[in-house]
Amino acid sequence: MSRDEQLKQRWEEIVNKLSNQFADGDTLDLDAIIYLIGVQELGQLHRRFKKDHKLDLMHIAICKLLEPYGYYEFDFVDEDGWPHYKIKEQLPTLKAGEQSILMKEAIVNYFLETNYIQ
């Protein structure tokens, strides 16, 4: 199986599992999955978040997801329990499709590391 086919298969497995677990079977999009990862990383699972915090949660997730690629580095957790990252390397300029592939690959790797998928 090619790397692209494997990524597509694993991505579909993640979307299906998370959609069934968190969206009553409605299909979650990339942004929704990034948001869920942010909530997971914050560790405040049963809290309701305002709109500005939702963007912060997505930022946490993106930093966590791109940390293994060398773009971000964990810095500290503040007094409210929010993780902070510092930029190690600027992200390259990517086309929308390339950004999507990078994020999907990073999400697949995240869920492989957490044993959510095999």
ChimeraX attribute file (.defattr): number of C-alpha atoms within 10 A of each C-alpha:
attribute: neighborCount
match mode: 1-to-1
recipient: residues
	/A:1	6
	/A:2	7
	/A:3	8
	/A:4	11
	/A:5	10
	/A:6	11
	/A:7	17
	/A:8	16
	/A:9	12
	/A:10	21
	/A:11	20
	/A:12	13
	/A:13	16
	/A:14	21
	/A:15	19
	/A:16	16
	/A:17	17
	/A:18	20
	/A:19	18
	/A:20	14
	/A:21	11
	/A:22	13
	/A:23	13
	/A:24	10
	/A:25	13
	/A:26	13
	/A:27	15
	/A:28	18
	/A:29	10
	/A:30	15
	/A:31	11
	/A:32	16
	/A:33	20
	/A:34	21
	/A:35	20
	/A:36	19
	/A:37	22
	/A:38	26
	/A:39	21
	/A:40	14
	/A:41	16
	/A:42	17
	/A:43	12
	/A:44	13
	/A:45	11
	/A:46	7
	/A:47	8
	/A:48	9
	/A:49	13
	/A:50	9
	/A:51	9
	/A:52	8
	/A:53	11
	/A:54	16
	/A:55	14
	/A:56	17
	/A:57	24
	/A:58	20
	/A:59	17
	/A:60	24
	/A:61	24
	/A:62	20
	/A:63	23
	/A:64	24
	/A:65	24
	/A:66	19
	/A:67	18
	/A:68	13
	/A:69	14
	/A:70	13
	/A:71	19
	/A:72	21
	/A:73	18
	/A:74	15
	/A:75	11
	/A:76	12
	/A:77	12
	/A:78	9
	/A:79	7
	/A:80	7
	/A:81	11
	/A:82	15
	/A:83	19
	/A:84	16
	/A:85	17
	/A:86	13
	/A:87	14
	/A:88	12
	/A:89	11
	/A:90	9
	/A:91	12
	/A:92	8
	/A:93	8
	/A:94	10
	/A:95	8
	/A:96	9
	/A:97	9
	/A:98	11
	/A:99	13
	/A:100	13
	/A:101	14
	/A:102	16
	/A:103	18
	/A:104	21
	/A:105	18
	/A:106	19
	/A:107	24
	/A:108	24
	/A:109	18
	/A:110	18
	/A:111	16
	/A:112	14
	/A:113	11
	/A:114	10
	/A:115	9
	/A:116	13
	/A:117	15
	/A:118	10
